[in-house]
Amino acid sequence: MVEAVWDNDPHLCSLDMSYFVQLLNPLQWSLLGRYIARNTHLKKICLEELTDLYMSNLFSELHQCPNLVELIVRRNHFGREGVQRILPLVS
C-alpha cells in the first residue's frame, strides 16, 4: 500500500490507514505523510487508531494533498496535539 502511495498509482484513490497503523515506526509515518502530500490521485483517507505520536509524525510532512476530498477520522486516541496537526490540512 505504501508503495502505491509513493508511486502515485492512479488506481489508488482511497487509503485506509487502520490496516497498518501498528506496523510503521515514527520515521515511516513521516515518510508516508510526505508521499501522501505528493500524491495526485488520493481522494479519501481514513485515519483510525492513531495517537498523538502517529499524528505528529504523519502530519509533520503532510501539509496538503492536492486532490483530497474526504478525510475520515474515527476511533482515534489523540488529543490536542493531534488535532492541531490535522487542522492545516482541513482548513
PyMOL commands that set and color helices and strands:
alter all, ss='L'
color gray80, all
select helices_A, chain A and resi 2-6+17-19+26-38+52-61+80-90
alter helices_A, ss='H'
color red, helices_A
select strands_A, chain A and resi 14-16+44-48+70-74
alter strands_A, ss='S'
color yellow, strands_A
deselect
rebuild
show_as cartoon
